[in-house]
Amino acid sequence: MPLRLIFMGTPDFAVPTLLELVAHGHEVVAVYTRAPKPAGRGMKMQPTPVEQEARRLGIPVLTPVTLKTPEALEAFRAHNADAAVVVAYGMILPQTILDAPPLGCFNLHASLLPRWRGAAPINRAIMAGDAESGVMVMKMDVGLDTGDVAMAERLAITDTMTAADLHDALAPLGADLMVRAMGGLERGGLRLSKQSEDGVTYAAKIEKAEARIDWSRPAREVLRHIHGLSPFPGAWCEIATDGEPARIKILRCESAKGPGRPGEVLDDRLTIACGDGAIRILELQRAGKGPMKSADFLRGTPLKPPARLG
């Protein structure tokens, strides 16, 4: 028999999993997501991507501000769900909620646990120079991504990948993995393994202060830093235009060659010297403008040696 599921998720990353669970015949009896927030130029209240899809599918949506009250627990239990599926929900689940579904709560996490537990596993894996990432389904406990693991899929990270690229590759991979995990749970054959105590790392939330590019670092570290923060919040530097410093975000780059002082513009193709080696900027964004290719940027803002990025 298909499972009765509560789905808990918020951003775009969670949407494919919701859609796949419904497509495979599971009964999603309720969707929990974060409350709408003001967004856009008009600052209108914007429902989350998960809420938008849930309403399109006709699934009841709940947006509680906390799950720690007796009322929240009573409402959760009233769904009579077999299990809960959690994907980037953004709210801590207390033990009472974790214990409510008879079969448990299962989380889809975008890393190869125990590496990169926490808030920003996709960004941190790229920024750290990891060769691979992946998705894992785990049965949740009260720890921070410490639950027993049911299934995993791995994916290579190349130097051309941005955080957006890796996000878009892992989301459907994770959706398929969760569907397979729920199939195993439905049949009573889902096996769980404890996480290793070795290799634990934490993916701390990205802070704005760490987004500035340090050109004194080796070129590959600079490249991975840029790609790990693309498109948001965006790694940035400053250029001098009309004698005034202007901030630009660099969204995509590639390895290049050429010696020079860190931050020095080496040619008319936006090749920039790093502490060791160089990168070539491929895509960037000026404050208040949309992303643009480097060639388009250079037509309006010529940058040649001996200019320097700060």
C-alpha positions as CSV (number, residue, x, y, z in Angstrom):
1,M,0.0,0.0,0.0
2,P,1.3,3.5,-0.7
3,L,2.4,5.5,2.3
4,R,0.6,8.4,3.9
5,L,3.2,11.1,4.1
6,I,3.7,14.5,5.6
7,F,6.1,16.5,3.4
8,M,8.2,19.3,4.9
9,G,10.2,21.5,2.7
10,T,10.7,25.1,1.5
11,P,13.0,26.0,-1.4
12,D,13.3,24.9,-5.1
13,F,15.6,22.1,-4.1
14,A,12.7,20.3,-2.3
15,V,10.1,20.6,-5.1
16,P,11.3,17.6,-7.3
17,T,11.1,15.3,-4.2
18,L,7.5,16.4,-3.5
19,L,6.5,15.9,-7.2
20,E,8.2,12.5,-7.4
21,L,6.5,11.2,-4.2
22,V,3.1,12.2,-5.6
23,A,3.9,10.8,-9.1
24,H,4.8,7.4,-7.5
25,G,1.4,7.1,-5.8
26,H,2.2,8.1,-2.2
27,E,-0.5,10.0,-0.5
28,V,0.9,13.3,0.7
29,V,-1.7,14.4,3.2
30,A,-0.1,17.7,4.3
31,V,2.8,20.0,3.3
32,Y,4.6,21.9,5.9
33,T,6.7,24.9,4.7
34,R,7.9,28.3,5.9
35,A,5.5,31.2,5.9
36,P,5.4,33.6,2.9
37,K,7.8,36.5,2.9
38,P,7.8,39.9,1.2
39,A,9.9,39.8,-2.0
40,G,10.4,41.7,-5.2
41,R,10.1,45.4,-6.0
42,G,6.6,45.6,-4.6
43,M,7.6,43.5,-1.5
44,K,4.5,41.4,-2.0
45,M,4.1,38.3,0.2
46,Q,5.7,35.5,-1.8
47,P,4.8,31.8,-0.9
48,T,7.7,29.4,-0.9
49,P,8.3,27.2,-4.1
50,V,7.1,24.2,-2.1
51,E,3.8,25.9,-1.1
52,Q,3.2,27.0,-4.7
53,E,3.5,23.4,-5.9
54,A,1.5,22.0,-3.0
55,R,-1.4,24.3,-3.7
56,R,-1.2,23.4,-7.4
57,L,-1.6,19.8,-6.5
58,G,-4.4,20.5,-4.0
59,I,-2.5,19.4,-0.9
60,P,-3.2,21.2,2.4
61,V,-0.4,23.6,3.4
62,L,0.6,24.5,6.9
63,T,3.1,27.2,7.8
64,P,3.6,27.1,11.6
65,V,6.1,29.4,13.3
66,T,7.1,26.6,15.7
67,L,6.6,22.9,16.1
68,K,7.4,22.9,19.9
69,T,3.9,23.6,21.2
70,P,1.3,21.0,22.2
71,E,-1.0,22.4,19.6
72,A,1.5,21.9,16.9
73,L,2.1,18.3,17.9
74,E,-1.6,17.6,18.0
75,A,-2.1,19.1,14.5
76,F,0.9,17.0,13.3
77,R,-0.5,13.8,14.7
78,A,-4.0,14.5,13.4
79,H,-2.7,13.8,9.8
80,N,-2.3,10.1,10.8
81,A,0.8,9.9,8.5
82,D,2.9,6.8,8.3
83,A,6.1,8.9,7.9
84,A,7.4,12.4,7.2
85,V,9.7,13.4,4.4
86,V,11.9,16.5,5.1
87,V,13.9,18.3,2.5
88,A,15.5,21.7,3.3
89,Y,12.6,22.6,5.6
90,G,14.5,25.2,7.6
91,M,13.0,24.5,11.0
92,I,14.2,22.3,13.8
93,L,12.0,19.3,14.5
94,P,11.7,18.5,18.2
95,Q,11.8,14.9,19.5
96,T,8.0,14.8,19.9
97,I,7.5,15.5,16.2
98,L,10.2,13.0,15.2
99,D,8.4,10.4,17.3
100,A,4.9,11.1,16.0
101,P,4.9,9.1,12.7
102,P,5.0,5.4,13.3
103,L,7.7,4.8,10.7
104,G,9.7,8.0,11.5
105,C,10.9,11.1,9.8
106,F,13.3,10.9,6.8
107,N,15.5,13.7,5.6
108,L,17.1,14.2,2.2
109,H,20.5,15.9,2.8
110,A,22.7,17.3,0.0
111,S,26.1,15.9,1.1
112,L,28.0,12.7,1.7
113,L,27.5,12.5,5.5
114,P,29.1,12.8,7.9
115,R,30.9,15.4,5.7
116,W,29.1,18.7,5.6
117,R,26.5,18.4,8.2
118,G,24.5,21.6,8.5
119,A,23.1,24.5,6.5
120,A,25.2,25.0,3.4
121,P,26.6,21.6,2.2
122,I,26.5,22.5,-1.5
123,N,28.4,25.7,-1.2
124,R,31.0,24.3,1.2
125,A,31.8,21.2,-0.8
126,I,32.7,23.4,-3.8
127,M,34.5,26.0,-1.8
128,A,36.6,23.3,-0.1
129,G,37.7,21.8,-3.4
130,D,35.9,18.5,-2.9
131,A,36.1,16.0,-5.8
132,E,32.5,14.7,-5.2
133,S,29.3,15.4,-3.4
134,G,26.0,13.6,-3.3
135,V,22.7,13.1,-1.6
136,M,21.7,10.9,1.4
137,V,18.5,9.8,2.9
138,M,18.7,9.5,6.7
139,K,16.2,8.7,9.5
140,M,16.2,11.8,11.6
141,D,17.2,12.2,15.2
142,V,17.5,15.3,17.3
143,G,21.2,15.8,16.3
144,L,22.4,18.0,13.5
145,D,22.3,15.6,10.5
146,T,23.4,12.8,12.7
147,G,20.7,10.2,11.9
148,D,21.2,6.7,10.6
149,V,21.7,6.6,6.8
150,A,19.4,4.6,4.5
151,M,20.6,5.3,1.0
152,A,23.1,7.5,-0.9
153,E,24.1,8.6,-4.4
154,R,27.4,10.2,-5.3
155,L,28.1,12.9,-7.9
156,A,31.5,14.2,-9.2
157,I,32.2,17.9,-8.7
158,T,34.2,19.5,-11.5
159,D,35.9,22.9,-11.5
160,T,33.3,24.2,-14.0
161,M,30.4,23.6,-11.5
162,T,28.9,26.5,-9.6
163,A,26.7,26.1,-6.6
164,A,23.6,26.5,-8.9
165,D,24.9,23.8,-11.2
166,L,25.5,21.3,-8.3
167,H,22.1,22.3,-6.8
168,D,20.3,21.6,-10.0
169,A,22.1,18.2,-10.5
170,L,21.5,17.0,-6.9
171,A,17.8,18.0,-6.7
172,P,16.5,15.4,-9.1
173,L,19.0,12.8,-7.9
174,G,17.7,13.3,-4.4
175,A,14.1,13.1,-5.5
176,D,14.8,9.7,-7.1
177,L,16.7,8.5,-4.1
178,M,13.9,9.5,-1.7
179,V,11.3,7.7,-3.8
180,R,13.4,4.6,-3.7
181,A,13.8,4.9,0.1
182,M,10.1,5.3,0.6
183,G,9.5,2.3,-1.6
184,G,11.8,0.3,0.7
185,L,10.1,1.6,3.8
186,E,6.7,0.7,2.3
187,R,7.9,-2.9,1.7
188,G,9.5,-3.1,5.2
189,G,13.0,-3.5,3.7
190,L,14.7,-0.2,4.3
191,R,18.0,-0.8,6.0
192,L,19.8,1.8,8.1
193,S,23.5,2.2,8.9
194,K,25.0,4.4,11.5
195,Q,27.2,7.3,10.3
196,S,30.9,7.1,10.7
197,E,32.5,9.0,13.6
198,D,35.4,9.9,11.3
199,G,35.5,12.7,8.8
200,V,32.8,14.9,10.4
201,T,32.7,18.4,9.0
202,Y,30.1,21.2,9.4
203,A,28.7,23.4,6.6
204,A,28.2,26.6,8.4
205,K,25.8,29.2,6.9
206,I,27.5,31.4,4.4
207,E,28.3,34.8,5.9
208,K,28.5,38.0,3.8
209,A,31.9,38.8,5.2
210,E,33.5,35.7,3.5
211,A,32.3,36.6,0.0
212,R,35.1,39.1,-0.8
213,I,37.7,37.5,-3.2
214,D,41.2,37.2,-1.9
215,W,43.4,37.3,-5.0
216,S,46.4,36.3,-3.0
217,R,45.1,32.7,-2.8
218,P,46.1,30.1,-5.4
219,A,44.0,30.2,-8.6
220,R,42.1,27.0,-8.0
221,E,41.1,28.1,-4.6
222,V,39.9,31.4,-6.0
223,L,38.0,29.6,-8.7
224,R,36.3,27.3,-6.2
225,H,35.5,30.2,-3.9
226,I,33.8,32.1,-6.8
227,H,31.9,29.0,-8.0
228,G,30.9,28.0,-4.5
229,L,29.1,31.3,-3.9
230,S,27.5,31.6,-7.4
231,P,24.9,32.9,-7.9
232,F,24.2,33.8,-4.2
233,P,25.5,35.6,-2.3
234,G,28.1,36.0,-5.0
235,A,31.9,36.4,-4.6
236,W,32.9,40.0,-5.1
237,C,35.7,42.4,-5.7
238,E,36.2,46.0,-6.5
239,I,37.3,47.8,-9.7
240,A,38.1,51.4,-10.2
241,T,35.7,53.2,-12.6
242,D,35.9,56.9,-13.1
243,G,38.2,57.0,-10.1
244,E,35.6,55.5,-7.8
245,P,35.6,51.9,-6.5
246,A,32.7,49.8,-7.8
247,R,31.7,46.4,-6.6
248,I,31.2,43.5,-9.0
249,K,30.2,39.9,-8.4
250,I,32.0,37.3,-10.3
251,L,29.7,34.4,-11.1
252,R,31.7,32.1,-13.4
253,C,35.4,31.7,-14.3
254,E,38.0,29.3,-15.6
255,S,41.6,28.5,-15.0
256,A,44.1,30.5,-17.0
257,K,47.8,31.2,-17.2
258,G,50.0,34.2,-16.7
259,P,52.2,35.6,-13.9
260,G,51.3,38.9,-12.2
261,R,50.6,40.5,-8.9
262,P,47.4,39.3,-7.2
263,G,44.4,41.0,-8.7
264,E,46.3,42.3,-11.7
265,V,44.4,42.4,-15.0
266,L,46.8,40.5,-17.4
267,D,45.1,41.0,-20.8
268,D,41.9,42.4,-22.5
269,R,40.0,39.1,-21.8
270,L,39.6,39.6,-18.0
271,T,42.4,37.2,-17.1
272,I,43.3,38.0,-13.5
273,A,46.4,37.1,-11.6
274,C,46.1,35.2,-8.4
275,G,48.7,34.3,-5.7
276,D,49.7,31.3,-7.8
277,G,48.3,31.1,-11.4
278,A,45.4,33.0,-12.8
279,I,41.7,32.8,-13.6
280,R,39.7,34.2,-16.5
281,I,36.3,35.8,-15.7
282,L,33.5,34.4,-17.9
283,E,30.4,35.9,-16.2
284,L,29.9,38.7,-13.8
285,Q,27.4,41.2,-12.4
286,R,27.5,44.9,-11.5
287,A,25.5,46.2,-8.6
288,G,21.9,46.8,-9.7
289,K,22.4,45.0,-13.0
290,G,21.7,41.5,-14.3
291,P,24.4,38.9,-14.9
292,M,26.4,39.4,-18.1
293,K,29.1,37.7,-20.1
294,S,32.6,39.2,-19.8
295,A,32.6,40.3,-23.4
296,D,29.5,42.4,-22.9
297,F,30.9,43.8,-19.7
298,L,34.1,44.9,-21.4
299,R,32.3,46.7,-24.1
300,G,30.9,49.1,-21.5
301,T,33.8,49.0,-19.1
302,P,37.2,48.4,-20.8
303,L,39.7,46.8,-18.4
304,K,43.3,46.4,-19.6
305,P,46.7,46.1,-17.9
306,P,47.9,47.6,-15.6
307,A,44.4,47.7,-14.0
308,R,43.9,45.8,-10.8
309,L,41.0,44.3,-9.0
310,G,40.8,44.8,-5.3
